[in-house]
């Protein structure tokens, strides 16, 4: 009865509404007051709220092409509600609204790195098997788990289907949002997820490593051999699914860091823009070529030339411009971007993974 409880709460705060249980026509008053409450929500996209039925009608019309019958669409969306958290947070995602220094302080924490090292030992056998199957480094998979849900402590409580309906209605120009509405419906229809327990982040991602429904259908794997995939409670399933995503969506080079912190020679920095913005070079070069230009690790040690033998290529990346920290990012950085389209996110995964690997 999720929709009814939300409606009653909204009604209590709606301007000009007085609701008493003795009032005749209570149901109609609740509906009217809920509508008034929604109309007063101060969202930047508030105009989209008034066109919800049009949006749902459009989604319903496209449901058969999305692998969902009109009957199942109506049945499964009957109690869907707008998710205010989704609307609010979609407009101020930290990956795109705060600077790198602040983001780094929130995400790349000593506690998260220490917990990752502990879990590396705890799940050693599972991670070894996953690494052998998918050729992905265990520390990277753990780092993603740490950032996405703080190792299972923050799974989110937003209904996944409702989150995607909300996002699709607010941004109908994004086909991925619509595709995830239908994928959510397929997962519930087929019994892969139970609608009441199908919850996750504001964005519609769910489970220990926060998969979106379309990625679940393409990349999720049964890591514990129990015959079904449970990304909420099975650590092996979540880690195997994440490793498969990295390996299949892009080519992952095992044993190659996604990012290496370096010192750029003054001669190289002099030729770069000095405006302080993020700098990312699309050109990939061998480690030996960077070393020949005077590049070293941040601590002054030579660049790992062995990475050339593994097929690694790297590009320059300065998240805060020439006055901030500097990195070489490899092809594996792109695999992390395929998981989350944020350079802040990808670099944070790389830094936590590097810390987890330290004995």
DRENLO-859761 format. One record per residue (C-alpha): residue number from 0; chain; z, x, y. Coordinates in pm, 1 decimal, padded with zeros to 6 digits. Each point is the difference from the previous one (the first is absolute). Last residue first. Layout:
BEGIN
<nr: NUM; kette: A; pz: Z; px: X; py: Y>
...
# end
This chain:
BEGIN
<nr: 358; kette: A; pz: 00215.6; px: 04982.7; py: -00532.4>
<nr: 357; kette: A; pz: -00252.0; px: -00092.9; py: 00274.1>
<nr: 356; kette: A; pz: -00241.4; px: -00256.4; py: -00144.6>
<nr: 355; kette: A; pz: 00178.1; px: -00287.9; py: 00175.1>
<nr: 354; kette: A; pz: -00043.3; px: 00173.0; py: 00337.2>
<nr: 353; kette: A; pz: -00377.4; px: 00030.8; py: -00043.4>
<nr: 352; kette: A; pz: -00018.1; px: -00365.6; py: -00104.3>
<nr: 351; kette: A; pz: 00197.3; px: -00101.3; py: 00309.1>
<nr: 350; kette: A; pz: -00240.8; px: 00190.6; py: 00224.6>
<nr: 349; kette: A; pz: -00312.4; px: -00139.7; py: -00168.4>
<nr: 348; kette: A; pz: 00127.6; px: -00357.7; py: 00010.6>
<nr: 347; kette: A; pz: 00081.8; px: 00042.6; py: 00368.5>
<nr: 346; kette: A; pz: -00348.9; px: 00134.8; py: 00067.5>
<nr: 345; kette: A; pz: -00158.3; px: -00303.8; py: -00164.3>
<nr: 344; kette: A; pz: 00220.0; px: -00245.0; py: 00192.9>
<nr: 343; kette: A; pz: -00060.7; px: 00158.2; py: 00337.3>
<nr: 342; kette: A; pz: -00373.3; px: 00018.6; py: -00078.7>
<nr: 341; kette: A; pz: 00002.9; px: -00374.5; py: -00056.6>
<nr: 340; kette: A; pz: -00239.3; px: -00194.0; py: -00218.9>
<nr: 339; kette: A; pz: 00241.8; px: -00044.1; py: -00291.6>
<nr: 338; kette: A; pz: -00100.8; px: 00056.8; py: -00363.0>
<nr: 337; kette: A; pz: -00351.1; px: 00115.6; py: 00091.6>
<nr: 336; kette: A; pz: 00163.4; px: 00224.5; py: 00258.1>
<nr: 335; kette: A; pz: 00192.3; px: 00166.1; py: -00283.3>
<nr: 334; kette: A; pz: -00325.6; px: 00071.7; py: -00181.6>
<nr: 333; kette: A; pz: -00139.3; px: 00141.5; py: 00325.8>
<nr: 332; kette: A; pz: 00291.7; px: 00245.2; py: 00016.8>
<nr: 331; kette: A; pz: -00091.5; px: 00108.1; py: -00352.3>
<nr: 330; kette: A; pz: -00325.2; px: 00142.3; py: 00135.3>
<nr: 329; kette: A; pz: 00204.9; px: 00262.0; py: 00183.5>
<nr: 328; kette: A; pz: 00190.8; px: 00006.1; py: 00327.2>
<nr: 327; kette: A; pz: 00078.1; px: 00322.3; py: 00187.0>
<nr: 326; kette: A; pz: 00290.9; px: -00053.9; py: 00231.4>
<nr: 325; kette: A; pz: 00128.9; px: 00067.3; py: 00351.4>
<nr: 324; kette: A; pz: 00324.8; px: -00101.5; py: 00168.8>
<nr: 323; kette: A; pz: -00013.7; px: -00083.5; py: 00368.5>
<nr: 322; kette: A; pz: -00138.6; px: 00161.5; py: 00316.4>
<nr: 321; kette: A; pz: -00364.4; px: -00007.3; py: -00116.7>
<nr: 320; kette: A; pz: -00002.0; px: -00375.0; py: -00054.9>
<nr: 319; kette: A; pz: 00275.5; px: -00219.4; py: -00135.0>
<nr: 318; kette: A; pz: -00139.4; px: -00072.0; py: -00346.6>
<nr: 317; kette: A; pz: -00184.3; px: 00333.8; py: -00022.9>
<nr: 316; kette: A; pz: -00232.5; px: -00003.9; py: -00301.0>
<nr: 315; kette: A; pz: -00246.0; px: 00274.1; py: -00090.6>
<nr: 314; kette: A; pz: -00211.9; px: -00053.5; py: -00310.2>
<nr: 313; kette: A; pz: 00040.6; px: 00118.5; py: -00357.6>
<nr: 312; kette: A; pz: -00200.6; px: 00053.2; py: -00316.0>
<nr: 311; kette: A; pz: 00148.2; px: 00024.1; py: -00345.8>
<nr: 310; kette: A; pz: -00220.4; px: 00065.0; py: -00300.1>
<nr: 309; kette: A; pz: 00278.4; px: 00119.7; py: -00226.2>
<nr: 308; kette: A; pz: -00106.1; px: 00364.4; py: 00032.6>
<nr: 307; kette: A; pz: 00020.1; px: -00031.0; py: 00378.4>
<nr: 306; kette: A; pz: 00358.0; px: -00120.5; py: -00042.3>
<nr: 305; kette: A; pz: 00089.8; px: 00340.3; py: -00147.8>
<nr: 304; kette: A; pz: -00042.2; px: 00143.8; py: 00351.1>
<nr: 303; kette: A; pz: 00337.1; px: -00145.3; py: 00100.0>
<nr: 302; kette: A; pz: 00007.8; px: 00079.3; py: 00374.8>
<nr: 301; kette: A; pz: 00185.2; px: 00321.1; py: 00078.9>
<nr: 300; kette: A; pz: 00366.5; px: -00012.5; py: 00104.0>
<nr: 299; kette: A; pz: 00086.0; px: -00020.7; py: 00369.4>
<nr: 298; kette: A; pz: 00257.4; px: -00278.0; py: -00031.0>
<nr: 297; kette: A; pz: -00249.2; px: -00257.6; py: 00129.4>
<nr: 296; kette: A; pz: -00255.4; px: 00108.7; py: -00257.6>
<nr: 295; kette: A; pz: -00268.7; px: 00229.9; py: 00131.1>
<nr: 294; kette: A; pz: -00333.8; px: -00034.6; py: 00184.4>
<nr: 293; kette: A; pz: -00166.6; px: 00312.4; py: 00137.6>
<nr: 292; kette: A; pz: -00362.1; px: -00112.0; py: -00017.3>
<nr: 291; kette: A; pz: -00041.6; px: 00169.5; py: -00337.7>
<nr: 290; kette: A; pz: 00289.3; px: -00209.0; py: -00128.7>
<nr: 289; kette: A; pz: -00188.7; px: -00317.0; py: 00091.4>
<nr: 288; kette: A; pz: -00304.8; px: 00121.5; py: -00192.9>
<nr: 287; kette: A; pz: 00212.4; px: 00093.0; py: -00298.6>
<nr: 286; kette: A; pz: 00157.2; px: -00343.6; py: -00000.3>
<nr: 285; kette: A; pz: -00349.6; px: -00144.6; py: -00034.1>
<nr: 284; kette: A; pz: -00135.5; px: -00220.8; py: 00276.7>
<nr: 283; kette: A; pz: -00025.6; px: -00373.4; py: 00066.5>
<nr: 282; kette: A; pz: -00138.6; px: -00129.6; py: 00330.2>
<nr: 281; kette: A; pz: 00136.4; px: -00337.6; py: 00115.9>
<nr: 280; kette: A; pz: 00237.9; px: 00161.7; py: 00246.4>
<nr: 279; kette: A; pz: 00301.1; px: -00208.8; py: 00091.3>
<nr: 278; kette: A; pz: 00170.6; px: 00024.3; py: 00336.1>
<nr: 277; kette: A; pz: 00265.5; px: -00247.2; py: 00114.3>
<nr: 276; kette: A; pz: 00041.9; px: -00004.1; py: 00377.2>
<nr: 275; kette: A; pz: 00163.4; px: 00266.9; py: 00215.6>
<nr: 274; kette: A; pz: -00283.0; px: 00028.9; py: 00253.2>
<nr: 273; kette: A; pz: -00080.9; px: 00364.7; py: -00076.9>
<nr: 272; kette: A; pz: -00322.0; px: -00049.8; py: -00194.7>
<nr: 271; kette: A; pz: -00062.1; px: 00288.9; py: -00244.0>
<nr: 270; kette: A; pz: -00169.1; px: 00337.0; py: 00062.7>
<nr: 269; kette: A; pz: 00318.8; px: 00167.0; py: 00113.8>
<nr: 268; kette: A; pz: 00173.4; px: -00105.7; py: -00320.4>
<nr: 267; kette: A; pz: -00233.3; px: 00217.7; py: -00206.9>
<nr: 266; kette: A; pz: 00050.7; px: 00310.8; py: 00213.8>
<nr: 265; kette: A; pz: 00375.0; px: -00059.8; py: 00006.1>
<nr: 264; kette: A; pz: 00005.5; px: 00028.3; py: -00377.3>
<nr: 263; kette: A; pz: 00107.8; px: -00320.7; py: -00172.8>
<nr: 262; kette: A; pz: 00326.6; px: 00015.1; py: -00186.8>
<nr: 261; kette: A; pz: 00016.5; px: -00218.1; py: -00308.8>
<nr: 260; kette: A; pz: 00161.8; px: -00301.4; py: -00167.2>
<nr: 259; kette: A; pz: -00186.7; px: -00085.8; py: -00317.5>
<nr: 258; kette: A; pz: -00117.4; px: -00355.8; py: -00064.5>
<nr: 257; kette: A; pz: -00120.2; px: -00192.3; py: -00306.7>
<nr: 256; kette: A; pz: 00131.7; px: 00279.4; py: -00216.7>
<nr: 255; kette: A; pz: -00226.8; px: 00103.5; py: -00290.5>
<nr: 254; kette: A; pz: 00152.9; px: 00019.9; py: -00347.9>
<nr: 253; kette: A; pz: -00198.2; px: -00295.7; py: -00125.2>
<nr: 252; kette: A; pz: -00317.7; px: -00071.1; py: 00194.9>
<nr: 251; kette: A; pz: -00026.6; px: -00377.1; py: 00053.1>
<nr: 250; kette: A; pz: -00344.7; px: -00160.7; py: 00022.7>
<nr: 249; kette: A; pz: 00018.8; px: -00324.7; py: 00196.5>
<nr: 248; kette: A; pz: 00062.6; px: -00361.8; py: -00102.4>
<nr: 247; kette: A; pz: 00033.4; px: 00113.4; py: -00360.9>
<nr: 246; kette: A; pz: 00257.6; px: 00279.0; py: 00009.6>
<nr: 245; kette: A; pz: 00216.5; px: -00126.6; py: 00285.6>
<nr: 244; kette: A; pz: 00000.8; px: -00358.0; py: -00130.7>
<nr: 243; kette: A; pz: 00066.8; px: 00122.0; py: -00354.1>
<nr: 242; kette: A; pz: 00303.1; px: 00195.3; py: 00119.2>
<nr: 241; kette: A; pz: 00132.5; px: -00307.9; py: 00178.6>
<nr: 240; kette: A; pz: -00045.0; px: -00215.8; py: -00307.2>
<nr: 239; kette: A; pz: 00169.1; px: 00258.1; py: -00221.8>
<nr: 238; kette: A; pz: 00294.1; px: 00021.4; py: 00242.0>
<nr: 237; kette: A; pz: 00045.3; px: -00377.3; py: 00022.0>
<nr: 236; kette: A; pz: -00036.2; px: -00059.5; py: -00373.8>
<nr: 235; kette: A; pz: 00236.9; px: 00286.8; py: -00087.6>
<nr: 234; kette: A; pz: 00258.3; px: -00130.6; py: 00252.7>
<nr: 233; kette: A; pz: -00004.5; px: -00346.5; py: -00156.4>
<nr: 232; kette: A; pz: 00196.1; px: -00257.4; py: 00200.9>
<nr: 231; kette: A; pz: -00219.3; px: -00119.3; py: 00286.2>
<nr: 230; kette: A; pz: -00339.2; px: 00143.3; py: -00098.6>
<nr: 229; kette: A; pz: 00000.2; px: -00185.2; py: -00329.8>
<nr: 228; kette: A; pz: -00320.4; px: 00048.4; py: -00198.8>
<nr: 227; kette: A; pz: -00016.4; px: -00155.1; py: -00345.6>
<nr: 226; kette: A; pz: -00036.2; px: 00127.4; py: -00356.3>
<nr: 225; kette: A; pz: 00326.0; px: 00188.7; py: -00021.8>
<nr: 224; kette: A; pz: -00171.9; px: 00339.7; py: -00000.3>
<nr: 223; kette: A; pz: 00222.7; px: 00150.1; py: 00271.4>
<nr: 222; kette: A; pz: -00272.7; px: 00092.1; py: 00247.7>
<nr: 221; kette: A; pz: -00202.6; px: -00320.3; py: -00012.9>
<nr: 220; kette: A; pz: -00251.9; px: 00060.5; py: 00278.0>
<nr: 219; kette: A; pz: -00083.5; px: -00144.5; py: 00341.7>
<nr: 218; kette: A; pz: -00328.8; px: 00125.2; py: 00150.5>
<nr: 217; kette: A; pz: -00249.8; px: -00279.9; py: 00053.0>
<nr: 216; kette: A; pz: 00203.0; px: -00321.4; py: -00021.7>
<nr: 215; kette: A; pz: 00299.8; px: 00159.7; py: 00166.9>
<nr: 214; kette: A; pz: -00222.0; px: 00137.0; py: 00275.2>
<nr: 213; kette: A; pz: -00119.7; px: -00352.9; py: 00077.7>
<nr: 212; kette: A; pz: 00358.7; px: -00127.9; py: 00001.7>
<nr: 211; kette: A; pz: 00138.9; px: 00265.1; py: 00239.4>
<nr: 210; kette: A; pz: 00214.8; px: 00263.1; py: -00164.9>
<nr: 209; kette: A; pz: 00337.3; px: 00097.3; py: 00142.7>
<nr: 208; kette: A; pz: 00126.3; px: 00295.2; py: -00204.9>
<nr: 207; kette: A; pz: 00305.8; px: -00172.0; py: -00143.0>
<nr: 206; kette: A; pz: -00161.3; px: -00342.6; py: 00012.5>
<nr: 205; kette: A; pz: -00185.4; px: -00196.6; py: 00263.8>
<nr: 204; kette: A; pz: -00241.6; px: 00022.8; py: 00292.1>
<nr: 203; kette: A; pz: -00062.5; px: -00316.5; py: 00204.1>
<nr: 202; kette: A; pz: 00035.3; px: 00152.9; py: 00346.8>
<nr: 201; kette: A; pz: 00352.7; px: -00130.1; py: 00064.6>
<nr: 200; kette: A; pz: 00112.3; px: 00180.4; py: -00314.9>
<nr: 199; kette: A; pz: 00041.3; px: -00155.2; py: -00341.7>
<nr: 198; kette: A; pz: 00053.1; px: -00325.3; py: -00184.2>
<nr: 197; kette: A; pz: -00145.4; px: -00162.5; py: -00310.8>
<nr: 196; kette: A; pz: 00329.4; px: -00133.0; py: -00137.4>
<nr: 195; kette: A; pz: -00061.8; px: -00367.8; py: 00083.3>
<nr: 194; kette: A; pz: -00369.8; px: 00031.5; py: -00087.1>
<nr: 193; kette: A; pz: 00050.1; px: 00164.2; py: -00336.8>
<nr: 192; kette: A; pz: -00240.4; px: 00290.7; py: -00037.1>
<nr: 191; kette: A; pz: -00235.9; px: 00095.6; py: -00282.6>
<nr: 190; kette: A; pz: 00004.3; px: -00364.6; py: -00103.3>
<nr: 189; kette: A; pz: -00374.2; px: -00047.3; py: 00034.9>
<nr: 188; kette: A; pz: 00029.6; px: -00242.0; py: 00290.5>
<nr: 187; kette: A; pz: 00246.0; px: 00225.9; py: 00181.5>
<nr: 186; kette: A; pz: -00218.0; px: 00309.7; py: -00028.2>
<nr: 185; kette: A; pz: -00314.3; px: -00199.6; py: 00080.2>
<nr: 184; kette: A; pz: 00158.9; px: -00148.0; py: 00313.5>
<nr: 183; kette: A; pz: 00103.4; px: 00342.0; py: 00125.7>
<nr: 182; kette: A; pz: -00354.3; px: 00129.6; py: -00064.5>
<nr: 181; kette: A; pz: -00139.0; px: -00294.1; py: 00195.9>
<nr: 180; kette: A; pz: 00219.4; px: 00068.3; py: 00301.8>
<nr: 179; kette: A; pz: -00066.8; px: 00371.7; py: -00046.9>
<nr: 178; kette: A; pz: -00372.6; px: -00051.7; py: 00039.5>
<nr: 177; kette: A; pz: 00066.0; px: -00186.8; py: 00324.8>
<nr: 176; kette: A; pz: 00193.5; px: 00294.9; py: 00144.2>
<nr: 175; kette: A; pz: -00267.4; px: 00242.6; py: -00121.0>
<nr: 174; kette: A; pz: -00265.7; px: -00208.9; py: 00180.1>
<nr: 173; kette: A; pz: 00141.2; px: 00085.0; py: 00345.1>
<nr: 172; kette: A; pz: -00163.8; px: -00221.2; py: 00265.3>
<nr: 171; kette: A; pz: 00241.9; px: -00281.4; py: -00082.3>
<nr: 170; kette: A; pz: 00282.6; px: 00190.3; py: 00172.5>
<nr: 169; kette: A; pz: 00278.2; px: -00252.4; py: 00064.7>
<nr: 168; kette: A; pz: -00102.4; px: -00229.8; py: -00284.5>
<nr: 167; kette: A; pz: -00042.5; px: 00287.7; py: -00243.4>
<nr: 166; kette: A; pz: 00333.1; px: 00154.4; py: 00096.5>
<nr: 165; kette: A; pz: 00188.0; px: -00327.5; py: -00043.7>
<nr: 164; kette: A; pz: -00169.9; px: -00075.1; py: -00331.6>
<nr: 163; kette: A; pz: 00080.0; px: 00353.7; py: -00111.3>
<nr: 162; kette: A; pz: 00367.9; px: -00028.7; py: 00089.4>
<nr: 161; kette: A; pz: 00023.5; px: -00343.1; py: -00159.8>
<nr: 160; kette: A; pz: -00132.1; px: 00134.4; py: -00330.0>
<nr: 159; kette: A; pz: 00243.9; px: 00292.7; py: 00004.2>
<nr: 158; kette: A; pz: 00310.8; px: -00204.4; py: 00080.8>
<nr: 157; kette: A; pz: 00209.6; px: 00228.6; py: 00225.7>
<nr: 156; kette: A; pz: 00311.7; px: 00144.1; py: -00164.8>
<nr: 155; kette: A; pz: -00056.0; px: 00374.7; py: 00020.7>
<nr: 154; kette: A; pz: 00028.5; px: 00268.7; py: -00268.7>
<nr: 153; kette: A; pz: 00249.5; px: 00220.2; py: 00181.8>
<nr: 152; kette: A; pz: 00226.9; px: 00186.7; py: -00243.9>
<nr: 151; kette: A; pz: -00270.2; px: 00082.7; py: -00252.6>
<nr: 150; kette: A; pz: -00033.0; px: 00372.7; py: 00067.3>
<nr: 149; kette: A; pz: 00008.2; px: -00043.9; py: 00377.8>
<nr: 148; kette: A; pz: -00263.0; px: -00272.4; py: -00040.8>
<nr: 147; kette: A; pz: -00329.5; px: 00146.9; py: 00122.2>
<nr: 146; kette: A; pz: 00124.0; px: 00336.1; py: 00124.5>
<nr: 145; kette: A; pz: 00190.8; px: 00101.2; py: -00311.9>
<nr: 144; kette: A; pz: -00254.7; px: -00137.7; py: -00245.9>
<nr: 143; kette: A; pz: -00274.1; px: 00188.6; py: 00185.9>
<nr: 142; kette: A; pz: 00207.2; px: 00319.1; py: -00018.8>
<nr: 141; kette: A; pz: 00054.3; px: -00052.9; py: -00373.0>
<nr: 140; kette: A; pz: -00374.5; px: -00023.1; py: -00062.1>
<nr: 139; kette: A; pz: -00052.2; px: 00316.6; py: 00203.3>
<nr: 138; kette: A; pz: 00273.3; px: 00186.0; py: -00188.6>
<nr: 137; kette: A; pz: -00159.3; px: -00090.3; py: -00335.3>
<nr: 136; kette: A; pz: -00335.8; px: 00168.3; py: 00081.6>
<nr: 135; kette: A; pz: -00300.4; px: -00201.1; py: -00117.5>
<nr: 134; kette: A; pz: -00214.4; px: 00083.1; py: -00301.4>
<nr: 133; kette: A; pz: -00004.0; px: -00365.7; py: -00115.1>
<nr: 132; kette: A; pz: 00104.4; px: 00027.1; py: -00363.9>
<nr: 131; kette: A; pz: 00178.8; px: 00337.4; py: 00005.7>
<nr: 130; kette: A; pz: 00174.1; px: -00083.1; py: 00328.1>
<nr: 129; kette: A; pz: 00110.6; px: -00335.5; py: -00139.2>
<nr: 128; kette: A; pz: 00141.7; px: 00164.3; py: -00313.6>
<nr: 127; kette: A; pz: 00184.2; px: 00260.6; py: 00205.6>
<nr: 126; kette: A; pz: 00131.7; px: -00270.2; py: 00233.2>
<nr: 125; kette: A; pz: 00140.2; px: -00200.3; py: -00290.1>
<nr: 124; kette: A; pz: 00165.8; px: 00308.0; py: -00151.0>
<nr: 123; kette: A; pz: 00151.9; px: 00115.8; py: 00331.0>
<nr: 122; kette: A; pz: 00126.3; px: -00339.9; py: 00114.4>
<nr: 121; kette: A; pz: 00356.4; px: 00108.0; py: 00075.7>
<nr: 120; kette: A; pz: -00099.6; px: 00353.9; py: 00100.1>
<nr: 119; kette: A; pz: -00257.4; px: -00109.3; py: 00258.7>
<nr: 118; kette: A; pz: 00240.2; px: -00279.1; py: 00091.5>
<nr: 117; kette: A; pz: 00254.5; px: 00253.7; py: 00124.0>
<nr: 116; kette: A; pz: -00262.2; px: 00187.8; py: 00200.7>
<nr: 115; kette: A; pz: -00119.1; px: -00327.0; py: 00153.6>
<nr: 114; kette: A; pz: 00355.2; px: -00094.0; py: 00098.3>
<nr: 113; kette: A; pz: 00032.2; px: 00330.5; py: 00184.0>
<nr: 112; kette: A; pz: -00327.2; px: -00059.3; py: 00186.3>
<nr: 111; kette: A; pz: 00099.9; px: -00352.2; py: 00099.3>
<nr: 110; kette: A; pz: 00343.4; px: 00111.7; py: 00117.4>
<nr: 109; kette: A; pz: -00143.5; px: 00287.9; py: 00203.3>
<nr: 108; kette: A; pz: -00224.8; px: -00243.7; py: 00183.6>
<nr: 107; kette: A; pz: -00375.8; px: -00011.0; py: 00044.6>
<nr: 106; kette: A; pz: -00032.8; px: -00366.8; py: 00101.5>
<nr: 105; kette: A; pz: 00202.8; px: -00066.9; py: 00314.6>
<nr: 104; kette: A; pz: -00016.1; px: 00344.5; py: 00155.3>
<nr: 103; kette: A; pz: -00368.6; px: 00034.0; py: -00087.3>
<nr: 102; kette: A; pz: -00078.6; px: -00328.5; py: 00171.5>
<nr: 101; kette: A; pz: 00177.8; px: 00111.4; py: 00315.9>
<nr: 100; kette: A; pz: -00183.1; px: 00333.8; py: 00010.0>
<nr: 99; kette: A; pz: -00334.5; px: -00160.4; py: -00087.8>
<nr: 98; kette: A; pz: 00006.6; px: -00245.2; py: 00287.3>
<nr: 97; kette: A; pz: 00062.5; px: -00371.1; py: -00042.2>
<nr: 96; kette: A; pz: -00247.4; px: -00291.1; py: -00001.1>
<nr: 95; kette: A; pz: -00249.7; px: 00073.2; py: -00276.8>
<nr: 94; kette: A; pz: 00205.1; px: 00093.2; py: -00305.5>
<nr: 93; kette: A; pz: 00289.7; px: -00200.5; py: 00145.4>
<nr: 92; kette: A; pz: -00191.3; px: -00328.8; py: -00033.2>
<nr: 91; kette: A; pz: 00047.5; px: -00200.5; py: 00316.8>
<nr: 90; kette: A; pz: -00239.7; px: -00296.7; py: -00001.7>
<nr: 89; kette: A; pz: 00010.8; px: -00056.8; py: -00375.8>
<nr: 88; kette: A; pz: 00377.1; px: 00001.7; py: 00030.0>
<nr: 87; kette: A; pz: 00021.4; px: -00323.6; py: 00199.2>
<nr: 86; kette: A; pz: -00249.0; px: -00203.5; py: -00200.3>
<nr: 85; kette: A; pz: 00132.2; px: 00114.4; py: -00336.6>
<nr: 84; kette: A; pz: 00358.7; px: -00067.2; py: 00104.4>
<nr: 83; kette: A; pz: -00100.4; px: -00348.1; py: 00118.7>
<nr: 82; kette: A; pz: -00133.8; px: -00086.8; py: -00344.7>
<nr: 81; kette: A; pz: -00188.2; px: -00328.8; py: 00026.8>
<nr: 80; kette: A; pz: 00072.6; px: -00224.7; py: -00294.9>
<nr: 79; kette: A; pz: -00142.4; px: -00071.0; py: -00344.1>
<nr: 78; kette: A; pz: 00134.2; px: -00308.2; py: -00176.1>
<nr: 77; kette: A; pz: -00330.5; px: -00143.6; py: -00125.7>
<nr: 76; kette: A; pz: -00168.6; px: 00340.6; py: -00029.9>
<nr: 75; kette: A; pz: 00024.5; px: 00023.1; py: -00379.0>
<nr: 74; kette: A; pz: -00110.3; px: -00351.9; py: -00086.7>
<nr: 73; kette: A; pz: -00275.0; px: -00023.0; py: 00261.0>
<nr: 72; kette: A; pz: -00150.6; px: 00334.3; py: -00098.3>
<nr: 71; kette: A; pz: 00035.5; px: -00079.8; py: -00369.7>
<nr: 70; kette: A; pz: -00194.4; px: -00324.3; py: 00043.5>
<nr: 69; kette: A; pz: -00261.5; px: 00165.6; py: 00219.9>
<nr: 68; kette: A; pz: -00059.3; px: 00249.6; py: -00279.4>
<nr: 67; kette: A; pz: 00071.7; px: 00369.1; py: 00055.0>
<nr: 66; kette: A; pz: -00240.5; px: 00285.3; py: -00081.3>
<nr: 65; kette: A; pz: -00059.9; px: 00098.2; py: 00360.9>
<nr: 64; kette: A; pz: -00338.7; px: -00175.2; py: 00001.8>
<nr: 63; kette: A; pz: 00188.9; px: -00314.6; py: -00105.1>
<nr: 62; kette: A; pz: 00256.2; px: 00056.9; py: 00279.7>
<nr: 61; kette: A; pz: -00247.6; px: 00020.3; py: 00287.7>
<nr: 60; kette: A; pz: 00032.2; px: -00366.4; py: 00099.3>
<nr: 59; kette: A; pz: 00377.2; px: 00020.0; py: -00039.5>
<nr: 58; kette: A; pz: 00019.0; px: 00297.7; py: 00233.6>
<nr: 57; kette: A; pz: -00199.9; px: -00192.2; py: 00259.4>
<nr: 56; kette: A; pz: 00220.9; px: -00306.4; py: -00036.5>
<nr: 55; kette: A; pz: 00306.5; px: 00222.7; py: 00031.2>
<nr: 54; kette: A; pz: -00135.9; px: 00141.5; py: 00325.9>
<nr: 53; kette: A; pz: -00075.7; px: -00342.2; py: 00140.8>
<nr: 52; kette: A; pz: 00348.7; px: -00114.1; py: -00097.6>
<nr: 51; kette: A; pz: 00155.7; px: 00298.2; py: 00173.7>
<nr: 50; kette: A; pz: -00176.2; px: -00057.1; py: 00331.4>
<nr: 49; kette: A; pz: 00310.6; px: -00054.4; py: 00211.8>
<nr: 48; kette: A; pz: 00148.3; px: 00321.6; py: -00134.3>
<nr: 47; kette: A; pz: -00307.5; px: 00196.9; py: 00108.8>
<nr: 46; kette: A; pz: 00077.6; px: -00075.1; py: 00365.1>
<nr: 45; kette: A; pz: 00335.6; px: 00171.1; py: -00046.5>
<nr: 44; kette: A; pz: -00172.0; px: 00335.2; py: -00053.3>
<nr: 43; kette: A; pz: 00213.9; px: 00186.2; py: 00256.1>
<nr: 42; kette: A; pz: 00297.5; px: -00174.9; py: -00151.2>
<nr: 41; kette: A; pz: 00257.9; px: -00187.1; py: 00208.4>
<nr: 40; kette: A; pz: 00093.6; px: -00274.3; py: -00252.1>
<nr: 39; kette: A; pz: 00005.7; px: -00328.1; py: 00196.7>
<nr: 38; kette: A; pz: -00269.4; px: -00177.8; py: -00203.1>
<nr: 37; kette: A; pz: 00182.5; px: 00080.6; py: -00322.2>
<nr: 36; kette: A; pz: 00308.7; px: -00182.9; py: 00125.8>
<nr: 35; kette: A; pz: -00205.3; px: -00300.6; py: 00108.7>
<nr: 34; kette: A; pz: -00159.8; px: -00024.1; py: -00343.2>
<nr: 33; kette: A; pz: 00338.5; px: 00026.9; py: -00167.4>
<nr: 32; kette: A; pz: 00128.2; px: -00277.0; py: 00225.7>
<nr: 31; kette: A; pz: -00282.4; px: -00233.2; py: -00098.1>
<nr: 30; kette: A; pz: 00045.0; px: 00069.4; py: -00371.7>
<nr: 29; kette: A; pz: 00372.8; px: -00045.3; py: 00021.7>
<nr: 28; kette: A; pz: -00044.7; px: -00323.1; py: 00193.5>
<nr: 27; kette: A; pz: -00240.9; px: -00136.0; py: -00262.3>
<nr: 26; kette: A; pz: 00248.1; px: 00076.2; py: -00276.3>
<nr: 25; kette: A; pz: 00290.5; px: -00153.4; py: 00187.2>
<nr: 24; kette: A; pz: -00174.8; px: -00335.5; py: 00047.0>
<nr: 23; kette: A; pz: 00324.9; px: -00174.5; py: 00078.9>
<nr: 22; kette: A; pz: 00264.8; px: 00220.5; py: 00154.4>
<nr: 21; kette: A; pz: 00315.4; px: 00025.5; py: -00201.2>
<nr: 20; kette: A; pz: -00067.2; px: 00360.9; py: -00105.7>
<nr: 19; kette: A; pz: -00008.2; px: 00097.6; py: 00364.1>
<nr: 18; kette: A; pz: -00276.7; px: 00192.4; py: 00171.5>
<nr: 17; kette: A; pz: -00020.1; px: 00047.6; py: 00373.3>
<nr: 16; kette: A; pz: -00317.1; px: 00163.9; py: 00124.1>
<nr: 15; kette: A; pz: -00081.8; px: 00077.0; py: 00362.6>
<nr: 14; kette: A; pz: -00064.1; px: 00369.3; py: -00047.8>
<nr: 13; kette: A; pz: -00009.0; px: 00103.6; py: -00367.0>
<nr: 12; kette: A; pz: 00304.1; px: 00189.4; py: -00124.0>
<nr: 11; kette: A; pz: 00117.4; px: -00233.4; py: -00276.3>
<nr: 10; kette: A; pz: -00357.1; px: -00071.3; py: -00096.7>
<nr: 9; kette: A; pz: -00072.4; px: 00359.5; py: -00084.9>
<nr: 8; kette: A; pz: 00289.1; px: 00012.1; py: -00246.7>
<nr: 7; kette: A; pz: -00110.9; px: -00326.3; py: -00162.8>
<nr: 6; kette: A; pz: -00357.5; px: 00118.4; py: -00036.4>
<nr: 5; kette: A; pz: 00103.7; px: 00329.8; py: -00152.5>
<nr: 4; kette: A; pz: 00211.0; px: -00180.9; py: -00256.7>
<nr: 3; kette: A; pz: -00284.4; px: -00234.6; py: -00082.5>
<nr: 2; kette: A; pz: -00261.6; px: 00272.9; py: -00045.0>
<nr: 1; kette: A; pz: 00216.2; px: 00204.9; py: -00237.5>
<nr: 0; kette: A; pz: 00070.6; px: -00291.1; py: -00230.2>
# end
